[in-house]
Amino acid sequence: MATLKNLDLNAWFADFTGQFQNLNMQEPGQWPPAPRYVTFILVALLTVGLGWFAVLSDEQSALDAEVQKEPTLKEDFNNKLTQAVNLPELRKQKSQVEEYVLQLEKQLPGKAEMDALLSDINQAGLGRGLQFELFRPSGIVMRDYYAEQPIAIRVTGRYHDIGAFTADVSNLSRIVTLHDLNINVPGVPTGAGTPPRTDTNATLAMDATARTYRYLDPTEVEEQKKAAAAVEKKK
């Protein structure tokens, strides 16, 4: 306490500032203590500042980027945790879907079975006493995983027989759909002025497009993918 009371701040400050006068910049090792300590502190602060901007600033940017990813990573973790907890149920559902797809594929004929299916459609009409005036398969339309075979048909027969034929086609073991049905009286033009026919024993004609479908074998699926990739590449 006595030392502090006897300390003359004015004299100390004058001595401190006096050490910075008449410094020889060529001989910093011979400077008084105050300039040397101050210079050391400034150089240390400058070094730390340069190190921060040169090295640590990039690390800080990387840290900020990782911090911004944290919410997304947490959400992804929670989603995967939910899936892991429900994994047995998800596997069961996957098995059910695969079984359902297999059942649908069984309703689609393969390439080798198409001729037999066309024969079944023809026999369904003949079995109902219908006469086929047209049975013309068109070009196959290729889809991603299946092929579509349109067939233009024209049959003649009684009204009820035509109705029974359409029901028989819908009950085939393979998928066959009928489109653009048009029933009329042969030789009589259709139109707004044509009177309706009520005689169910009269001979009628039905024009329609039957569409059947078959699954693609692995080779055809691969060809379809290559063709789609080639089209996409040209765009």
N, C-alpha and C positions, 0 to 999 in steps of 0.2 A: 504493500500500500504506500509505503514511504517513497518507493521508487517511482510510482505513478504520479504522486503529488509533485515530486521534484522534476518530472519530465517537462521539458520546455518544448511544446509542440511547434512553436515557430522556429526554434533552433533546429529541431529535427527535420522539419520540412525543408528548411533552407539547406541543410546538409544533404538531404535526399536529392533535391533538384540540382544542387551544385555538382553532384557526381555525374550528371548528364552533360555537363559543359565541357567543351574542348576535348571531346572524345576523338580518338584516332581510329577512323574506320578501317585502317589497314592492320591494326593491332588489337582486335577485340579481346584477346586473351589478357591484355594489360588494363582492361577497363576496371573501374571500381565495382564493388559487389552489386550495388543497386542496378546499374545498367545490364550487368550480366544476367541477374535473376529475371529481370523484366523481359529481356530478349529471349531467355530460355522459355519463359511462360508463353510468350507470343508465338514462338516457333512451335511449341507443343500444341497450342490451340490451332494453329494453322494446319499442322500435320493431321490432327484429328478431324478437322473440317474437310480437308481434301480427301482423307480416307473415307469419310462418310459419303461424300458425293461420288467418289470413284468406285467404291465397293459396296458399301452398305445400302445405298439408295436402290441398287438393283435387287438386292436381297429383300428390301422392304416391299418393292413392287411385286416380287414373287410371292412374298408372304400375304400381301393384300389379295392377290389373285386366288391363292389357296383358301383364304378366309371366305371369299365370295362363293367358292365352290361348296362350302360346308353345308348350306341348306339343301342343295341338290343331292349331295352325297347322303345326307340324313334321310331324305325322302326315298332315295333309291334303296338304302339299307332297310327302311321300314317296309317297302314293297317286297323286297326279297325275303325279309323275315316273315311277312304274311304268307308268301308263297311256300316258304319252308314249313311253316306250321300246317298249312293246308295241303302239303304235298301228297299225302295218301288220297285225299279227295280229288285232287287234280289228276292224279294218275288214273283214278277210276273213271273220271269224266273223259279223259283221253282215250281210254280203252273203249268206252261206250261210243264215242264219236268214230273211232276206227272201225268198230263193228257195224255201225250204221252206214258208213261209206262203203264198206265191203258188201253190204246188202244191196246198196244202190248199184254198185258196179256189176253185181250178178244179174241185175235187170237190163244191163246194157250188153248186147252181143259183141263178141270179138269180130275181127275181120273175117275169120273162117266161118263164123255162124251167120253172116249177113244173108247169104243165099237161102239158108234154111228159113230165116225169118221172113224173107220176101215170099217164099213158098207158103208159109203159114198164113200170111195176109190174103194171098190168092185163094187158099183153101177155105178160109173163113167166109169169103164171098160165095164161092161155089157151093159150100155146104148149106147156105141159105137159099140156094136156087137162083142166085143172081148171075147175070151175064156181064163179063168184063169186056167193055168196048175199048178201054184204054188202061194200060198198066205200064207206065213209063218212068223208071227211075231216072232222076236227073243227076247232075254232077254232085259229088260229095263236097260238103262245106266243112272245112277243117276249123275247129275251135282250139282253145288252149289245151284241153285235156280230153276232148271227145270229138267225134265226127258226126255230122248230121247228114242223113240221106233223105232228100225229098223224093216223093213218088207221086206223080200225077195219075189219078185214077178216075175212071168213069164206069159206073155200073148201072145196069137197068134191072128192074124187078118191082115187086109190089112194095107198098109203103111199109108194111110191118116187117117184111124181110130186110129192107134196107135199114130199118131201125135196129133189128136184131144183129145185122152185120156190124154196125157201128159199136154195139155193146160187146160183141165178140172181139172186136179189135182192141177195145179198151181193157179186156180181160186177158189178153195175151200175156204170157210170162215175161215177155220183153216189152220195153216201153215203146208204144206207138201212139202218136197223136194225130188227130184229123183237123185240118185247117181249111178255111175258105169253102165250106160246104155250100152247095147250091143244088136244090132239088127242083126238078121241073118235069113237065110232060114232054116226051120226045116228039118233035115235029111241031110243037105249039110254042110260038115265041112268048117269052116272058116279058112282063111290063105292067104298067099301072092299069092298062085296059083289059088285061087277061083275067077272066073270071076264075075264082078259085075252084079247084077240083075237090070233091068230097068223097069220091069213090076210092076206098082204100085198096080195092082189088085191081085198080088200073095200073098199067105199067108206067113206072116213073124212072127218071134218070137222075143219078146223083153224081155231080162233079165235085171232087175234093182233092186236097193235097195231103197225103199221109207223110208224116215225118217220123223216121225212126233214128235211133242214135246208137252209136257204139263207142266203146272206150278205145283210146289210142294205146298201142303197145309202147314200151320204153323207147324204141328206136324212133317211132313217129313223134313222141313227145320231145325228144332231143332235137329232131329236125324242125319242129315248130319253134322251139326256143332259139335255134340258130337263125331261122328265118325272121323272127321278131327282132333279134339283135341286129341283123343286117339292115332291116328297115329303119330301126332306131338310129343306126350309125349314119345312114344317108341323110337324116334330117339335119 
